[in-house]
Structure formats: C-alpha cells, structure tokens
C-alpha cells in the first residue's frame, strides 16, 4: 500500500465503489448501520453524491461495509489508482 488517502480521494473511492456495487442507498445504509454507523440515510446519501462530508470514523465503517459486500470491487476502487 502507498500513502494514506486524503478525505477527497477516499470519497472518490467510496462513491465509485457504491456505484460499481449497484446497491441501493437504503440497503447500503442498513449494512452501514448494522456495522455501527450512526448517521441517517440522508447523511449517507449526501456524502455519496458529494453534497456533504463524513467524519473519519463513518468513512471507515463505510469502507468496511463495501469490503464485506464485495472485496473485488473494494480492491478495484481503493487500489486501482496505484496501478497507474
């Protein structure tokens, strides 16, 4: 792994992964909430569409959710920039 991602890079990776997964936001929120996330669906949707930011802890929970749903898409979204 390279250097840690900035919040902006992490947002691009997370929103890209969500779109690649093809998961609905209510289902994503339910997975996020079940894993310990405490934001509302509205907040998560605003983050995915770049209207708002999330605290680092909530971004970490969302990363974990995406990894658990599909590790291949997680790797593609989070490690693809390193290949270039």
For each residue, the residues with C-beta under 8 A, 3 or more apart:
1: 79 82
2: 82
3:
4:
5: 9 10 13 78
6: 9 10
7: 10 11 53 56 59
8: 11 12
9: 5 6 12 13 81
10: 5 6 7 13 14 59 63
11: 7 8 14 15 47 50 53 59
12: 8 9 15 16
13: 5 9 10 16 17 77 78
14: 10 11 17 18 47 48 59 62 63 66 77
15: 11 12 18 19 47 48 49 50
16: 12 13 19 20 77
17: 13 14 20 21 66 73 74 76 77 78
18: 14 15 21 23 25 28 48 66
19: 15 16 22
20: 16 17 73 76 77
21: 17 18 28 66 69 70 73
22: 19
23: 18 27 28 69
24: 27 28
25: 18 28 29 41 44 45 48
26: 29 30 41
27: 23 24 30 31
28: 18 21 23 24 25 31 32 44 65
29: 25 26 32 33 37 41 44 45
30: 26 27 33 34
31: 27 28 34 35 65 68 69
32: 28 29 35 37 39 44 58 61 62 65
33: 29 30 36 37 38
34: 30 31
35: 31 32 61 64 65 68
36: 33 61
37: 29 32 33 44 58 61 62 65
38: 33 58
39: 32 43 44 54 58
40: 43 44
41: 25 26 29 44 45
42: 45 46
43: 39 40 46 47 52 54
44: 25 28 29 32 37 39 40 41 47 48 54 62
45: 25 29 41 42 48 49
46: 42 43 49 51 52
47: 11 14 15 43 44 50 51 52 53 54 62
48: 14 15 18 25 44 45
49: 15 45 46
50: 11 15 47
51: 46 47
52: 43 46 47
53: 7 11 47
54: 39 43 44 47 58 59 62
55: 58 59
56: 7 59 60
57: 60 61
58: 32 37 38 39 54 55 61 62
59: 7 10 11 14 54 55 56 62 63
60: 56 57 63 64
61: 32 35 36 37 57 58 64 65
62: 14 32 37 44 47 54 58 59 65 66
63: 10 14 59 60 66 67 74 78
64: 35 60 61 67 68
65: 28 31 32 35 37 61 62 68 69
66: 14 17 18 21 62 63 69 70 73 74 77
67: 63 64 70 71 74
68: 31 35 64 65 71
69: 21 23 31 65 66 73
70: 21 66 67 73 74
71: 67 68 74 75
72: 75 76
73: 17 20 21 66 69 70 76 77
74: 17 63 66 67 70 71 77 78
75: 71 72 78 79 80
76: 17 20 72 73 79 80
77: 13 14 16 17 20 66 73 74 80
78: 5 13 17 63 74 75
79: 1 75 76 82 83
80: 75 76 77 83 84
81: 9 84
82: 1 2 79
83: 79 80
84: 80 81
